[in-house]
């Protein structure tokens, strides 16, 4: 029996074990790609949803400053959402089609994240003249809105419509926010703490709501790792 063969084999085996123990974690680290949500700029979105004045923008797109009135008659601005992740949508209280499912799904999300102080919600009325503070208060009560967590808002029509078109890139219809202008969209928009768009979801679709929750995990992990 060739003893030297076993000695060489033993040395080789030890080498392979040590090599594997050292190299495999290194290879894993090199191959691993941290999964992060996309940051959406106007050039990344279907041009039909993007106002022509911003279609050329390739980076650093953020939600513009805003000033709205919520269901309690309180002025709501971007300062109320400082260092918050939030989900935005556009609705109107008299809507009898997609808004019903949207309100239900937004309420479900509110309940799911009820105890997470990092996450808030913001709904904009697209018929702000009709949706007065008293109307919004009644609507908020009917939909289970939690004050301080979810703001349903009214405000100047031109301001809201400009936010929808130039900030949230949420609507196809063109217009100027005038008396005859009207927008209607099922989009939920995920906005991060830097006021950047990180996702678009069909607010009437249960599968998209699950996708939103999965994306929220990634976004929360992104902030936790900083």
N, C-alpha and C positions, 0 to 999 in steps of 0.2 A: 504493500500500500504506500502510495506517495504522500508522505506527511506534508511535504512542502506545498503540495497543491491545496491542501486544506488550510494551511497557514495563509497562503495567498488569497484564497477564497474568503477567509474570515476577515482579512484586512480590507478586501474589496467590499464586502458586505457592510463593514463598519463605515467605510468611506461613503457608500451610497446612502446609508441612513443619515449620516451627518449632513451630507450634501442636500438631501431632500428636506431635512429639518430647517436648513438655512435658506435654501433657494426657493422652495415652494411659497412661503409667505411673501418673499420678494416679488416673485412672478405674479402672485395674486394681487399684490399692491399695485404693480405696474399695469396689470390688465384691468383692474377695477376702475370703473368710471362712475363717479358720483352722479346719481340721477337728480337733476334739478329741473324745475319747471321752466319753461320758456318764458322769456320776457318779451312781450309783444310790443312791437313798434308798428306804425302805420304801414310800412312796406311788407309786413308779415301777414297782413289781414286782407281778405278778399276786397279788392278795390271798390266793389259796389257798396261796401259798408263804410268806406273811408271818404271823408270830405275831401274834395279835390285840393283844397288848400294845404293839406297835411300829408298827402300821399307820398311825397318825396322824403319824408322823415325816416331815417334809418336807425336812430338811436335816441335814448334819453327821453322818450315820450312818457309823460306823466299826466295824471288827472289834474285839470286846471282847478284853481281856487273856486270855491262855490259859496253861495249864501242862500239858504233855503229856510222855510218855516215848517216845523214838524207838527205832529198831532196835538201837541200841547201849546202851540203858539210860540214855541221857543225858536230863536234863530239858530240854525245849524250850519256850521262851516267846516272846512277841512281841518280846523283845529280840534274839533270834536272827534276826529278820526286819526289824530296824530298817534303814531306808533301802534296803529291797529291794522289788522287784516280785515277787509270787509267784502261783502258780496252786495253788488248793486243791481238794481233792475228798474224798469220803467213800466208803469201800470196806469190804470184809471179806475176809480171806484165803481163806475157804472158798467164796466166791462162784463160781458156775460159769456165769454168764450175762454180764450187762453189765460186770462188773468185769474180765473178761478183756480186752475191747476197750479199756476205760478204762486199764488198766495198760499195755497196748501203746502206746496213744497218748500217755500221760504219759511213757513211756520215750522215745518218738520226740521229744517236745518237749524232754526233758532232753538228749538228744544234740544237738538243734538249737541249744540255748542253753548247751551244755556250757562254752564258754569265755567266756560273758557273766556276769561276777560280779554284775551287777545283778539277775539273775533266779534265783529259787529255786522249790522245789515243797514242798507240804505235804499229806500224805494222813492222814485221820483214820479209824481203825477204828470201825465202828458195832457191832462185837461185841468190845468191848475186853477182856472177861473171857477170852474164847477166844484172842484175839490178844495173847498175852503177848510179852515182849521176845524170847524165843527163837524164837517163831513168826514174829514180824516180821523177825528177822534172816534166817531161812531164806527168807522171802518176798522180802526185799530182794535177797538173792543171786540168787534165781531171776529176778527182774524187772530186774536190772541197775541197781539203785539206786546212785547215787554218793553216798557219805557226805559230808555237808556241803553237798550240793546239793539233795538230796531227802530229806526226813524222812517216814518212814511211822510213824505214832504210835498209841499206846494211851493210856488214862487213865481217869478216872472217867466212867462212862456218862452221868450227868446233865450233866456239864460238856460233853462232846462233843455231846450232843444239843441242848443249849441253844445252843451255837455254831452248829450246823447251822440251827436254827430262827430264832434271834434275831440272829445276826450275819451269816451267809452267805445266809440266806433261800433255802435250797437244797432244801427238802423239802415235800411236800404233806401227808404224814401228821401228824395231831395226836397229842400224847402228852406225857408228863411225864418221860421218861427213866428210867422205872421198869423193873422186871424184864421185863415183858411188852411193853414199847415196842420198836418196830423201825422204822428208816428205811432207805430204799434210793433212791438218786438217781444219775442219770448226769451230773449237772451238774459242770462245771469252772468255777471262779470266779476271775476275774482281779482281783487286789488290788494297789493302787498303794502307793507309799512312805509315803503318809499313812494307810494301812490303810482306804482307801475302795474300794468295789466298782466296777470299771470295765467288767465284762462277764460274761455268762453263756454257756456253750457246752455243747453235747451232747458229752460225752466219748467217745461211741461213734461219732461222725460225722466222717468225714475232711474234709468240706467245712467243718464248724465248726472243725476244727483249723487249716485254712488261714485262716479268718476270724480266729481267735485270733492267728495270726502277723501278719496285716495290722494288727490292732488294737494289737498289741505295738509295731509300728513307730511308730504314731501316739503311743502313750504314751511311748515313748522320745524321740521328737521333742519332745514336750511338755516333758519334763525338760531336754532339751538346750537348749531356747530360754529357759530361766529364767536 
